[in-house]
């Protein structure tokens, strides 16, 4: 199995958390890791962080990757200047070029999954990247609707409105969007996490889930009907629940996942509970992408202070999802084979 990693913003902590997380993983016989980025930028970070035992194998294509080395494919201009802690146009372009190359190889089936290091959402903007984040870029690349799914062990939180300004959230929330996200979440829980009959908690939009219409009508007019529609499709969705009450109670443990209405409603409590180990998984796409749940952390770049736990968990989750999807594909193929054979026997 080949796992690609994109360098992200070279002026942040991307290379630091990748190098720390990947140490020792080259020993796995069935795994192969490929960094998409700049060998010179990687060497700069390795020297700055004093990680002499970390070496990279330069290759041109995934087919050349060595299973017992950490491989790297040069993307764009390898003379990128590293300016730790600064947001620069050149760093944004380097992040985009690495992402574009990795997504292309992933779409072509040359690698099995990608793990993306943090980008600066402002400096990466260019003629080919005009999105608020990785999720939206990947949706266009895969021509499919995605779900931003934050994962830390048994804690899983998805959002209806991802990178949407707070002033636009209420108008963005519709019954159709909620049902679409519930379908994606339900399928992902089954296929990517091997959960049979997943239970999903749906949050309200307003404080106290609207207090029966006293603090807002979205729960009664939009969210509850969406939940009913999802239930009619066989999805075990319940709610709407007040966000503060659910995350602050033991009731959370009764669900396999939570669907929040907007970004900070779901991500703020998630990161409070699992900041160092959380993973951002882009569910709903035919391709597999995970990332650590933190940003570029310019303020500590190059200081050897970055915690690599989230990056390591992102790598592990990418591997798990790839294996689970393969296993489910094989099971479905075997079921189809059994059906065909039974049909032939009946008609023999």
Secondary structure, 3 states (H helix, E strand, C coil): CEEEEECCCCCCCHHHHHHHHHCCHHHCCCCEEEEEECHHHHHHHHHHHCCCCCCEEEECCHHHCCCCCEEEEECCCCCCCCCCCCCCHHHHHHHHHHHHHHHHHHHCCCCCEEEECCCCCCCCCCCCCCCCCHHHHHHHHHCCCCEEEEEECCEEEEEEECCCCHHHHHHHCCHHHHHHHHHHHHHHHHHCCCCCCCEEEEECCCHHHHCCCCCCCHHHHHHHHHHHHHHHCCCEEEEEECHHHHHCCHHHHHCCEEEEEEHHHHHHHHHHHHCCCCEEEEECCCCCEEEECCCCCHHHCCCCCCCCHHHHHHHHHHHHHHHHHHHHHHHHHHHHHHHHHHHHHHCC
